[in-house]
Every structure is written in structure tokens, then in C-alpha cells.
Amino acid sequence: MDTLDILSCTYCINPELYGLQDDVVTATVYSGLCIDDDMLNVRVDVDANIYIPNVFSPNDDGINDCVTVFTDHRVRKVVFRKSSTAGVTRSLSRKRT
């Protein structure tokens, strides 16, 4: 997987890593004429408990109008993407507090 695919941004101070497998991330820092880099081994735990109900009917009848994603303590952020039949994609994310 290309680094651009697993990082939320390439030239920012606090990128987020989107990875589903162990990987090595290399960071290079440029300051004037000085260059330095370092490598970070990232281990991904894919055994987290996640449950997403498969029933969702947002028709305002009060039954199954909302989707709740249930996870254990190891999941820190959930990103939910919804696509319409016209191909419009909306993303919602929530960090664990």
C-alpha cells in the first residue's frame, strides 16, 4: 500500500494512519540544509471487537432510524461513509472520549 493511501495527509504535523496491516512509516524532516529521517514500525490489532447492526431504515418512524457502531476499548475512532445512489459520499467520524 502506498504511503499516500494510509496517511490522512503527507505534509502536516499530526497525520492519522489508516492501516489494516502492520507497516513501516518513514518520516523525513527538512530544516534549511539539514535532512533527517526515522522509521516507525506500526503494529495493527485487527482483533478488536466491532459490531454494526445490519438493520437501518432512516424514515423517521422511530424504529431503526439511527446506526450505532459498538466497539471495545481498543477502537479509538470510527469513520462511517454513506453513499447515495447518485454516487455522493458523505463521511462522519467520531473519536472515543
Backbone atoms as SQL, in Angstrom:
CREATE TABLE atoms (id INTEGER PRIMARY KEY, chain TEXT, resi INTEGER, resn TEXT, atom TEXT, x REAL, y REAL, z REAL);
INSERT INTO atoms VALUES
  (1, 'A', 1, 'MET', 'N', 0.854, -1.175, 0.000),
  (2, 'A', 1, 'MET', 'CA', 0.000, 0.000, 0.000),
  (3, 'A', 1, 'MET', 'C', 0.897, 1.235, 0.000),
  (4, 'A', 2, 'ASP', 'N', 0.567, 2.212, -0.792),
  (5, 'A', 2, 'ASP', 'CA', 1.314, 3.453, -0.903),
  (6, 'A', 2, 'ASP', 'C', 1.101, 4.289, 0.353),
  (7, 'A', 3, 'THR', 'N', 2.164, 4.996, 0.787),
  (8, 'A', 3, 'THR', 'CA', 2.070, 5.833, 1.980),
  (9, 'A', 3, 'THR', 'C', 0.957, 6.854, 1.866),
  (10, 'A', 4, 'LEU', 'N', 0.724, 7.372, 0.670),
  (11, 'A', 4, 'LEU', 'CA', -0.339, 8.350, 0.494),
  (12, 'A', 4, 'LEU', 'C', -1.710, 7.756, 0.774),
  (13, 'A', 5, 'ASP', 'N', -1.845, 6.450, 0.673),
  (14, 'A', 5, 'ASP', 'CA', -3.125, 5.789, 0.911),
  (15, 'A', 5, 'ASP', 'C', -3.383, 5.538, 2.393),
  (16, 'A', 6, 'ILE', 'N', -2.332, 5.452, 3.213),
  (17, 'A', 6, 'ILE', 'CA', -2.537, 5.117, 4.618),
  (18, 'A', 6, 'ILE', 'C', -2.422, 6.316, 5.552),
  (19, 'A', 7, 'LEU', 'N', -1.964, 7.471, 5.055),
  (20, 'A', 7, 'LEU', 'CA', -1.867, 8.658, 5.893),
  (21, 'A', 7, 'LEU', 'C', -2.944, 9.669, 5.507),
  (22, 'A', 8, 'SER', 'N', -3.494, 10.346, 6.513),
  (23, 'A', 8, 'SER', 'CA', -4.532, 11.331, 6.244),
  (24, 'A', 8, 'SER', 'C', -3.978, 12.547, 5.506),
  (25, 'A', 9, 'CYS', 'N', -2.708, 12.838, 5.684),
  (26, 'A', 9, 'CYS', 'CA', -2.061, 13.938, 4.973),
  (27, 'A', 9, 'CYS', 'C', -0.562, 13.650, 4.940),
  (28, 'A', 10, 'THR', 'N', 0.119, 14.209, 3.966),
  (29, 'A', 10, 'THR', 'CA', 1.541, 13.916, 3.792),
  (30, 'A', 10, 'THR', 'C', 2.433, 14.970, 4.433),
  (31, 'A', 11, 'TYR', 'N', 2.085, 16.236, 4.283),
  (32, 'A', 11, 'TYR', 'CA', 2.924, 17.317, 4.790),
  (33, 'A', 11, 'TYR', 'C', 2.224, 18.071, 5.918),
  (34, 'A', 12, 'CYS', 'N', 1.836, 17.351, 6.965),
  (35, 'A', 12, 'CYS', 'CA', 1.194, 18.004, 8.103),
  (36, 'A', 12, 'CYS', 'C', 1.851, 17.526, 9.392),
  (37, 'A', 13, 'ILE', 'N', 1.547, 18.207, 10.486),
  (38, 'A', 13, 'ILE', 'CA', 2.206, 17.907, 11.765),
  (39, 'A', 13, 'ILE', 'C', 1.609, 16.681, 12.441),
  (40, 'A', 14, 'ASN', 'N', 0.290, 16.471, 12.325),
  (41, 'A', 14, 'ASN', 'CA', -0.382, 15.371, 13.019),
  (42, 'A', 14, 'ASN', 'C', -1.164, 14.482, 12.052),
  (43, 'A', 15, 'PRO', 'N', -0.487, 13.720, 11.201),
  (44, 'A', 15, 'PRO', 'CA', -1.241, 12.850, 10.286),
  (45, 'A', 15, 'PRO', 'C', -1.855, 11.674, 11.044),
  (46, 'A', 16, 'GLU', 'N', -2.950, 11.149, 10.519),
  (47, 'A', 16, 'GLU', 'CA', -3.557, 9.942, 11.073),
  (48, 'A', 16, 'GLU', 'C', -3.272, 8.800, 10.123),
  (49, 'A', 17, 'LEU', 'N', -2.989, 7.641, 10.679),
  (50, 'A', 17, 'LEU', 'CA', -2.663, 6.453, 9.900),
  (51, 'A', 17, 'LEU', 'C', -3.909, 5.598, 9.746),
  (52, 'A', 18, 'TYR', 'N', -4.247, 5.245, 8.498),
  (53, 'A', 18, 'TYR', 'CA', -5.363, 4.354, 8.207),
  (54, 'A', 18, 'TYR', 'C', -4.780, 3.047, 7.690),
  (55, 'A', 19, 'GLY', 'N', -4.531, 2.112, 8.575),
  (56, 'A', 19, 'GLY', 'CA', -3.896, 0.869, 8.157),
  (57, 'A', 19, 'GLY', 'C', -4.624, -0.342, 8.679),
  (58, 'A', 20, 'LEU', 'N', -4.666, -1.374, 7.868),
  (59, 'A', 20, 'LEU', 'CA', -5.287, -2.624, 8.277),
  (60, 'A', 20, 'LEU', 'C', -4.272, -3.741, 8.428),
  (61, 'A', 21, 'GLN', 'N', -3.007, -3.403, 8.279),
  (62, 'A', 21, 'GLN', 'CA', -1.953, -4.406, 8.438),
  (63, 'A', 21, 'GLN', 'C', -0.717, -3.719, 8.998),
  (64, 'A', 22, 'ASP', 'N', 0.204, -4.504, 9.556),
  (65, 'A', 22, 'ASP', 'CA', 1.447, -3.958, 10.069),
  (66, 'A', 22, 'ASP', 'C', 2.212, -3.296, 8.937),
  (67, 'A', 23, 'ASP', 'N', 2.905, -2.214, 9.254),
  (68, 'A', 23, 'ASP', 'CA', 3.622, -1.480, 8.211),
  (69, 'A', 23, 'ASP', 'C', 4.746, -0.677, 8.846),
  (70, 'A', 24, 'VAL', 'N', 5.604, -0.124, 8.025),
  (71, 'A', 24, 'VAL', 'CA', 6.678, 0.757, 8.466),
  (72, 'A', 24, 'VAL', 'C', 6.437, 2.124, 7.834),
  (73, 'A', 25, 'VAL', 'N', 6.421, 3.156, 8.677),
  (74, 'A', 25, 'VAL', 'CA', 6.230, 4.522, 8.195),
  (75, 'A', 25, 'VAL', 'C', 7.563, 5.252, 8.372),
  (76, 'A', 26, 'THR', 'N', 8.008, 5.917, 7.313),
  (77, 'A', 26, 'THR', 'CA', 9.243, 6.691, 7.360),
  (78, 'A', 26, 'THR', 'C', 8.896, 8.167, 7.327),
  (79, 'A', 27, 'ALA', 'N', 9.482, 8.918, 8.260),
  (80, 'A', 27, 'ALA', 'CA', 9.283, 10.364, 8.299),
  (81, 'A', 27, 'ALA', 'C', 10.608, 11.035, 7.969),
  (82, 'A', 28, 'THR', 'N', 10.556, 12.011, 7.078),
  (83, 'A', 28, 'THR', 'CA', 11.740, 12.783, 6.715),
  (84, 'A', 28, 'THR', 'C', 11.493, 14.234, 7.084),
  (85, 'A', 29, 'VAL', 'N', 12.461, 14.829, 7.783),
  (86, 'A', 29, 'VAL', 'CA', 12.348, 16.215, 8.232),
  (87, 'A', 29, 'VAL', 'C', 13.407, 17.044, 7.526),
  (88, 'A', 30, 'TYR', 'N', 12.979, 18.169, 6.957),
  (89, 'A', 30, 'TYR', 'CA', 13.872, 19.096, 6.269),
  (90, 'A', 30, 'TYR', 'C', 13.910, 20.394, 7.069),
  (91, 'A', 31, 'SER', 'N', 15.110, 20.875, 7.396),
  (92, 'A', 31, 'SER', 'CA', 15.269, 22.148, 8.097),
  (93, 'A', 31, 'SER', 'C', 16.474, 22.852, 7.501),
  (94, 'A', 32, 'GLY', 'N', 16.205, 23.829, 6.654),
  (95, 'A', 32, 'GLY', 'CA', 17.306, 24.507, 5.962),
  (96, 'A', 32, 'GLY', 'C', 18.041, 23.524, 5.075),
  (97, 'A', 33, 'LEU', 'N', 19.339, 23.384, 5.300),
  (98, 'A', 33, 'LEU', 'CA', 20.147, 22.431, 4.534),
  (99, 'A', 33, 'LEU', 'C', 20.249, 21.070, 5.216),
  (100, 'A', 34, 'CYS', 'N', 19.625, 20.919, 6.374),
  (101, 'A', 34, 'CYS', 'CA', 19.698, 19.659, 7.129),
  (102, 'A', 34, 'CYS', 'C', 18.520, 18.758, 6.787),
  (103, 'A', 35, 'ILE', 'N', 18.803, 17.470, 6.700),
  (104, 'A', 35, 'ILE', 'CA', 17.781, 16.460, 6.429),
  (105, 'A', 35, 'ILE', 'C', 17.993, 15.315, 7.415),
  (106, 'A', 36, 'ASP', 'N', 16.911, 14.823, 7.994),
  (107, 'A', 36, 'ASP', 'CA', 16.989, 13.663, 8.875),
  (108, 'A', 36, 'ASP', 'C', 15.728, 12.834, 8.669),
  (109, 'A', 37, 'ASP', 'N', 15.834, 11.533, 8.862),
  (110, 'A', 37, 'ASP', 'CA', 14.654, 10.691, 8.760),
  (111, 'A', 37, 'ASP', 'C', 14.686, 9.615, 9.822),
  (112, 'A', 38, 'ASP', 'N', 13.545, 9.044, 10.066),
  (113, 'A', 38, 'ASP', 'CA', 13.404, 7.994, 11.062),
  (114, 'A', 38, 'ASP', 'C', 12.294, 7.070, 10.604),
  (115, 'A', 39, 'MET', 'N', 12.318, 5.845, 11.108),
  (116, 'A', 39, 'MET', 'CA', 11.317, 4.846, 10.739),
  (117, 'A', 39, 'MET', 'C', 10.534, 4.440, 11.984),
  (118, 'A', 40, 'LEU', 'N', 9.248, 4.178, 11.791),
  (119, 'A', 40, 'LEU', 'CA', 8.378, 3.743, 12.872),
  (120, 'A', 40, 'LEU', 'C', 7.668, 2.470, 12.441),
  (121, 'A', 41, 'ASN', 'N', 7.825, 1.416, 13.223),
  (122, 'A', 41, 'ASN', 'CA', 7.104, 0.166, 12.965),
  (123, 'A', 41, 'ASN', 'C', 5.714, 0.285, 13.585),
  (124, 'A', 42, 'VAL', 'N', 4.671, 0.085, 12.781),
  (125, 'A', 42, 'VAL', 'CA', 3.297, 0.184, 13.246),
  (126, 'A', 42, 'VAL', 'C', 2.692, -1.207, 13.260),
  (127, 'A', 43, 'ARG', 'N', 2.202, -1.615, 14.432),
  (128, 'A', 43, 'ARG', 'CA', 1.539, -2.904, 14.571),
  (129, 'A', 43, 'ARG', 'C', 0.043, -2.657, 14.703),
  (130, 'A', 44, 'VAL', 'N', -0.732, -3.292, 13.852),
  (131, 'A', 44, 'VAL', 'CA', -2.177, -3.091, 13.826),
  (132, 'A', 44, 'VAL', 'C', -2.859, -4.299, 14.465),
  (133, 'A', 45, 'ASP', 'N', -3.724, -4.022, 15.427),
  (134, 'A', 45, 'ASP', 'CA', -4.502, -5.065, 16.096),
  (135, 'A', 45, 'ASP', 'C', -5.868, -5.148, 15.420),
  (136, 'A', 46, 'VAL', 'N', -6.052, -6.152, 14.580),
  (137, 'A', 46, 'VAL', 'CA', -7.324, -6.284, 13.856),
  (138, 'A', 46, 'VAL', 'C', -8.300, -7.209, 14.581),
  (139, 'A', 47, 'ASP', 'N', -7.976, -7.583, 15.798),
  (140, 'A', 47, 'ASP', 'CA', -8.855, -8.470, 16.551),
  (141, 'A', 47, 'ASP', 'C', -9.795, -7.715, 17.482),
  (142, 'A', 48, 'ALA', 'N', -9.942, -6.414, 17.284),
  (143, 'A', 48, 'ALA', 'CA', -10.843, -5.634, 18.120),
  (144, 'A', 48, 'ALA', 'C', -12.286, -6.091, 17.900),
  (145, 'A', 49, 'ASN', 'N', -13.079, -5.993, 18.936),
  (146, 'A', 49, 'ASN', 'CA', -14.490, -6.374, 18.842),
  (147, 'A', 49, 'ASN', 'C', -15.297, -5.220, 18.279),
  (148, 'A', 50, 'ILE', 'N', -15.936, -5.455, 17.141),
  (149, 'A', 50, 'ILE', 'CA', -16.754, -4.445, 16.481),
  (150, 'A', 50, 'ILE', 'C', -18.078, -5.096, 16.076),
  (151, 'A', 51, 'TYR', 'N', -19.183, -4.414, 16.396),
  (152, 'A', 51, 'TYR', 'CA', -20.491, -4.919, 15.999),
  (153, 'A', 51, 'TYR', 'C', -21.274, -3.773, 15.375),
  (154, 'A', 52, 'ILE', 'N', -21.733, -3.960, 14.147),
  (155, 'A', 52, 'ILE', 'CA', -22.561, -2.977, 13.456),
  (156, 'A', 52, 'ILE', 'C', -23.857, -3.672, 13.058),
  (157, 'A', 53, 'PRO', 'N', -24.976, -3.264, 13.635),
  (158, 'A', 53, 'PRO', 'CA', -26.248, -3.898, 13.266),
  (159, 'A', 53, 'PRO', 'C', -26.514, -3.753, 11.768),
  (160, 'A', 54, 'ASN', 'N', -27.150, -4.758, 11.187),
  (161, 'A', 54, 'ASN', 'CA', -27.378, -4.742, 9.737),
  (162, 'A', 54, 'ASN', 'C', -28.784, -4.260, 9.359),
  (163, 'A', 55, 'VAL', 'N', -29.456, -3.602, 10.295),
  (164, 'A', 55, 'VAL', 'CA', -30.780, -3.065, 10.012),
  (165, 'A', 55, 'VAL', 'C', -30.728, -1.556, 10.190),
  (166, 'A', 56, 'PHE', 'N', -31.150, -0.817, 9.170),
  (167, 'A', 56, 'PHE', 'CA', -31.132, 0.638, 9.201),
  (168, 'A', 56, 'PHE', 'C', -32.210, 1.147, 8.263),
  (169, 'A', 57, 'SER', 'N', -33.157, 1.905, 8.800),
  (170, 'A', 57, 'SER', 'CA', -34.232, 2.446, 7.955),
  (171, 'A', 57, 'SER', 'C', -34.518, 3.882, 8.392),
  (172, 'A', 58, 'PRO', 'N', -33.783, 4.845, 7.859),
  (173, 'A', 58, 'PRO', 'CA', -33.932, 6.241, 8.287),
  (174, 'A', 58, 'PRO', 'C', -35.174, 6.919, 7.712),
  (175, 'A', 59, 'ASN', 'N', -36.340, 6.436, 8.122),
  (176, 'A', 59, 'ASN', 'CA', -37.590, 7.003, 7.588),
  (177, 'A', 59, 'ASN', 'C', -38.403, 7.726, 8.662),
  (178, 'A', 60, 'ASP', 'N', -37.758, 8.044, 9.786),
  (179, 'A', 60, 'ASP', 'CA', -38.370, 8.808, 10.882),
  (180, 'A', 60, 'ASP', 'C', -39.600, 8.161, 11.500),
  (181, 'A', 61, 'ASP', 'N', -39.657, 6.817, 11.495),
  (182, 'A', 61, 'ASP', 'CA', -40.771, 6.149, 12.170),
  (183, 'A', 61, 'ASP', 'C', -40.399, 5.749, 13.604),
  (184, 'A', 62, 'GLY', 'N', -39.177, 6.069, 14.023),
  (185, 'A', 62, 'GLY', 'CA', -38.739, 5.760, 15.375),
  (186, 'A', 62, 'GLY', 'C', -38.171, 4.363, 15.542),
  (187, 'A', 63, 'ILE', 'N', -38.141, 3.572, 14.490),
  (188, 'A', 63, 'ILE', 'CA', -37.612, 2.211, 14.545),
  (189, 'A', 63, 'ILE', 'C', -36.387, 2.128, 13.634),
  (190, 'A', 64, 'ASN', 'N', -35.258, 1.808, 14.212),
  (191, 'A', 64, 'ASN', 'CA', -34.004, 1.650, 13.464),
  (192, 'A', 64, 'ASN', 'C', -33.646, 2.879, 12.631),
  (193, 'A', 65, 'ASP', 'N', -33.937, 4.069, 13.131),
  (194, 'A', 65, 'ASP', 'CA', -33.628, 5.298, 12.390),
  (195, 'A', 65, 'ASP', 'C', -32.159, 5.701, 12.526),
  (196, 'A', 66, 'CYS', 'N', -31.486, 5.232, 13.551),
  (197, 'A', 66, 'CYS', 'CA', -30.081, 5.586, 13.790),
  (198, 'A', 66, 'CYS', 'C', -29.205, 4.344, 13.713),
  (199, 'A', 67, 'VAL', 'N', -27.959, 4.554, 13.336),
  (200, 'A', 67, 'VAL', 'CA', -26.972, 3.472, 13.309),
  (201, 'A', 67, 'VAL', 'C', -26.003, 3.704, 14.461),
  (202, 'A', 68, 'THR', 'N', -25.785, 2.681, 15.274),
  (203, 'A', 68, 'THR', 'CA', -24.807, 2.747, 16.354),
  (204, 'A', 68, 'THR', 'C', -23.756, 1.675, 16.106),
  (205, 'A', 69, 'VAL', 'N', -22.489, 2.071, 16.152),
  (206, 'A', 69, 'VAL', 'CA', -21.380, 1.134, 15.990),
  (207, 'A', 69, 'VAL', 'C', -20.866, 0.812, 17.387),
  (208, 'A', 70, 'PHE', 'N', -20.883, -0.453, 17.759),
  (209, 'A', 70, 'PHE', 'CA', -20.438, -0.897, 19.074),
  (210, 'A', 70, 'PHE', 'C', -19.025, -1.462, 18.954),
  (211, 'A', 71, 'THR', 'N', -18.113, -0.976, 19.802),
  (212, 'A', 71, 'THR', 'CA', -16.721, -1.441, 19.765),
  (213, 'A', 71, 'THR', 'C', -16.200, -1.637, 21.176),
  (214, 'A', 72, 'ASP', 'N', -15.059, -2.306, 21.280),
  (215, 'A', 72, 'ASP', 'CA', -14.410, -2.399, 22.583),
  (216, 'A', 72, 'ASP', 'C', -13.457, -1.208, 22.754),
  (217, 'A', 73, 'HIS', 'N', -12.749, -1.182, 23.872),
  (218, 'A', 73, 'HIS', 'CA', -11.902, -0.044, 24.227),
  (219, 'A', 73, 'HIS', 'C', -10.719, 0.179, 23.278),
  (220, 'A', 74, 'ARG', 'N', -10.373, -0.798, 22.464),
  (221, 'A', 74, 'ARG', 'CA', -9.212, -0.664, 21.574),
  (222, 'A', 74, 'ARG', 'C', -9.506, 0.190, 20.347),
  (223, 'A', 75, 'VAL', 'N', -10.763, 0.382, 20.021),
  (224, 'A', 75, 'VAL', 'CA', -11.121, 1.196, 18.861),
  (225, 'A', 75, 'VAL', 'C', -11.221, 2.645, 19.323),
  (226, 'A', 76, 'ARG', 'N', -10.411, 3.504, 18.726),
  (227, 'A', 76, 'ARG', 'CA', -10.366, 4.908, 19.137),
  (228, 'A', 76, 'ARG', 'C', -11.202, 5.825, 18.240),
  (229, 'A', 77, 'LYS', 'N', -11.440, 5.410, 16.996),
  (230, 'A', 77, 'LYS', 'CA', -12.171, 6.271, 16.076),
  (231, 'A', 77, 'LYS', 'C', -12.933, 5.407, 15.081),
  (232, 'A', 78, 'VAL', 'N', -14.153, 5.796, 14.791),
  (233, 'A', 78, 'VAL', 'CA', -14.977, 5.105, 13.802),
  (234, 'A', 78, 'VAL', 'C', -15.289, 6.103, 12.693),
  (235, 'A', 79, 'VAL', 'N', -15.042, 5.716, 11.442),
  (236, 'A', 79, 'VAL', 'CA', -15.381, 6.544, 10.295),
  (237, 'A', 79, 'VAL', 'C', -16.480, 5.822, 9.545),
  (238, 'A', 80, 'PHE', 'N', -17.577, 6.518, 9.322),
  (239, 'A', 80, 'PHE', 'CA', -18.748, 5.931, 8.667),
  (240, 'A', 80, 'PHE', 'C', -18.952, 6.666, 7.360),
  (241, 'A', 81, 'ARG', 'N', -18.939, 5.942, 6.252),
  (242, 'A', 81, 'ARG', 'CA', -19.140, 6.557, 4.942),
  (243, 'A', 81, 'ARG', 'C', -20.454, 6.069, 4.351),
  (244, 'A', 82, 'LYS', 'N', -21.249, 7.014, 3.878),
  (245, 'A', 82, 'LYS', 'CA', -22.542, 6.700, 3.291),
  (246, 'A', 82, 'LYS', 'C', -22.538, 7.193, 1.854),
  (247, 'A', 83, 'SER', 'N', -22.930, 6.347, 0.925),
  (248, 'A', 83, 'SER', 'CA', -23.010, 6.741, -0.479),
  (249, 'A', 83, 'SER', 'C', -24.456, 6.674, -0.945),
  (250, 'A', 84, 'SER', 'N', -24.856, 7.699, -1.671),
  (251, 'A', 84, 'SER', 'CA', -26.204, 7.711, -2.230),
  (252, 'A', 84, 'SER', 'C', -26.201, 6.972, -3.561),
  (253, 'A', 85, 'THR', 'N', -27.370, 6.738, -4.104),
  (254, 'A', 85, 'THR', 'CA', -27.448, 6.070, -5.406),
  (255, 'A', 85, 'THR', 'C', -26.866, 6.945, -6.510),
  (256, 'A', 86, 'ALA', 'N', -26.764, 8.260, -6.272),
  (257, 'A', 86, 'ALA', 'CA', -26.171, 9.176, -7.255),
  (258, 'A', 86, 'ALA', 'C', -24.650, 9.220, -7.140),
  (259, 'A', 87, 'GLY', 'N', -24.091, 8.468, -6.178),
  (260, 'A', 87, 'GLY', 'CA', -22.644, 8.423, -6.026),
  (261, 'A', 87, 'GLY', 'C', -22.070, 9.474, -5.102),
  (262, 'A', 88, 'VAL', 'N', -22.923, 10.216, -4.406),
  (263, 'A', 88, 'VAL', 'CA', -22.455, 11.232, -3.467),
  (264, 'A', 88, 'VAL', 'C', -22.069, 10.538, -2.162),
  (265, 'A', 89, 'THR', 'N', -20.838, 10.775, -1.705),
  (266, 'A', 89, 'THR', 'CA', -20.340, 10.139, -0.487),
  (267, 'A', 89, 'THR', 'C', -20.219, 11.175, 0.619),
  (268, 'A', 90, 'ARG', 'N', -20.721, 10.833, 1.792),
  (269, 'A', 90, 'ARG', 'CA', -20.578, 11.671, 2.975),
  (270, 'A', 90, 'ARG', 'C', -19.865, 10.861, 4.025),
  (271, 'A', 91, 'SER', 'N', -18.942, 11.488, 4.748),
  (272, 'A', 91, 'SER', 'CA', -18.204, 10.814, 5.806),
  (273, 'A', 91, 'SER', 'C', -18.517, 11.453, 7.151),
  (274, 'A', 92, 'LEU', 'N', -18.724, 10.618, 8.130),
  (275, 'A', 92, 'LEU', 'CA', -18.901, 11.045, 9.502),
  (276, 'A', 92, 'LEU', 'C', -17.895, 10.301, 10.351),
  (277, 'A', 93, 'SER', 'N', -17.275, 10.957, 11.299),
  (278, 'A', 93, 'SER', 'CA', -16.334, 10.265, 12.173),
  (279, 'A', 93, 'SER', 'C', -16.552, 10.700, 13.592),
  (280, 'A', 94, 'ARG', 'N', -16.267, 9.815, 14.510),
  (281, 'A', 94, 'ARG', 'CA', -16.398, 10.108, 15.925),
  (282, 'A', 94, 'ARG', 'C', -15.234, 9.467, 16.649),
  (283, 'A', 95, 'LYS', 'N', -14.527, 10.260, 17.455),
  (284, 'A', 95, 'LYS', 'CA', -13.436, 9.747, 18.266),
  (285, 'A', 95, 'LYS', 'C', -13.981, 9.323, 19.622),
  (286, 'A', 96, 'ARG', 'N', -13.393, 8.282, 20.177),
  (287, 'A', 96, 'ARG', 'CA', -13.787, 7.814, 21.508),
  (288, 'A', 96, 'ARG', 'C', -13.290, 8.827, 22.528),
  (289, 'A', 97, 'THR', 'N', -14.141, 9.170, 23.482),
  (290, 'A', 97, 'THR', 'CA', -13.754, 10.134, 24.508),
  (291, 'A', 97, 'THR', 'C', -13.368, 9.451, 25.773);
